[in-house]
């Protein structure tokens, strides 16, 4: 599965991407904000990520910038039985809206796949990720949370969000078709 947004191209990871994955994510300041990535992040971790099988219901992608290459990752997983969105962007590309654009592209894919609701979360000490989620229409659930961070090796306070994908669907095309 591939997806083109305004500035980005989302595609599956290939074995030859391992070096670019490691270069992009291989900083503690990035890994500490992710639930599943270990620290230190090694070439073997990048190889494992590139080799992860795709779940067609919950796809994951490398985020590439044409002319530059791999600048991050965005995709879907599962959290407490619900589809969840996650992302990371390499430090050199922070502050340019790429996380919002990549996550927005994944949400379009989620709608196409028929998901009705998507959840997301961020560690409480990473408010920038919360800003991305709110721009995309996610709403805090109000439930206090803790998630395990493999990079930190412990549970960390988190802020949980949800997005009702049906709420922003335009019913007009369905009404016209009837």
N, C-alpha and C positions, 0 to 999 in steps of 0.2 A: 504494500500500500504506500502510495506517495501522495504528497499534498503540496501545492504551491500557494503561498499567501502573497501579500503585496511585495514584500522584500525577501522572504525566506523560502527555502525549499526543505520540506520535511521528508525524510526517507529512512528506510531501515538501515541499521548498522551492518557493515561488512567487516570481515577479518582485517582487511588492510586499514581500517579506521582506528585501530587500537592506539597508535601513537597520538593521533589527534584527540581521541577521547581522553587519554591520560594527560595531554597538555592542557586541555580545557578544564578538566575537573580536579586535577592534581594539586589543589590548594586546600589547606585546612579550612579556610574561610568559606569555601563552597561546600565541602563535604559535611561540615558540622551542621549545615542547614538541611541536610537530606536524611531521610529515615533509614534507607537501606545501604547506602554507600559506606564502606569501612574507611578508617583512617589509620595508618597511611594508605592511600589508594595506590595500587601497584599496576604494573603492566599486566599481570595475571588477572587483576580485577577488570581491567579494560577488555581483555580477551574474553572473560566470562560474560561481560555485558554485551559485547558484540555478538557472542554466540547464543544469547538468550533466544529461545523460540518465540515467534510472534503468536499471540492470542488474537485471532481476528476480531474478537469482541472487545478486547482491551489492548489495542495496538500501542507500540512505543516507537519513537523516532529519534534520529539525530536531527538536530536543527542545523542547517547549513545556510551560509550566506554566499550567494553566487560571487565568484571571484576571490573569495576568502577561504571557504571550506567550513569545517565543523566548528560551530560556536556554542553548542550546547545540546540539550536533549529535552524532549517533551513527550508526554504520553499518558497512558492510562494504566492503572493497576486496580487493585481492589483493597478496600479498607472496610472491615466489619461487614462484609457481604455486599457493599455498594461500589459502583464504579467510582474511581478516584482519579483526579488529574494531578500530575506532578511535572516539574521542570527544573532545569538549571541552565544558567548561561555563564560562559567563561568570563572571568573578571574584566578582560580587555574590552568586553562588549556590554558591560553594565551601563545603565542609564540612557539607553537608546530606544527603549520600548520593545526590544526583541522578546523578552519573556512574555509580555502581554500579547504580542502578535503570535508567537508560537503556541501559547496556551489557548488563545482564541481559535487558532486553526484546529487544535485538537478538539475543542468544543464543537466545531462544525462537523468534524468527523463523528463525534459522539452522537450528535443529532441524527446524522445519516445512518448510523448503526442502530438507531431506535432507542437509545438511552433516554429515559425520562427525567432522571435526576442524577447529578454528579456531585460528589463531595470533594473537599480539598482541605488541607490544613497547613499551618506553618508553625514553626517554633516561635514562642512568644518573643524571643530576643531577635527575631528576623522580621521586623515590621514592613520592610520593603516588599516581601512576598505577599503580605496582607493587602498592600496597596494594589498589587497586580490583580489579586483575586477580586477585590472590590470594583476595580475598573471593568472587569469582565462580567459583573453582575452578581457575583457570589455574595451571600448574606451570612454573617456570623450566626451560628446555631444557638449560641448562648450556653452551650454545654461546656463546662470546664473539661479540659482534656490533658492527657499526657501520652506521648508517643516515645517509643524507644528510638534512639539515634545510634546506629551502628558506629558512626564516626566518633561519637562522644563516649560510647560504651555505657550509656545510662538512659533512663527515662527523662524526658524534658517536657516542661509545660508547653502545651500547644493551644492554638486557637483554631477551632473547627468551623468550617463553612459548608454551605450547600447551595446548589443552583438548580432550580426547577427549569429544565430545558423546554417543557411544554408551555410555560408561562409567556415566553417571548416568541412563540411561534405565531405567525400571522394566520388567523383562521380564514381570511378572505379567499385564498386559493381553493380551499376545500369547499367553501360556500359556493363559489362560482362553478365548481366542477359538478355540484349536485343538480 
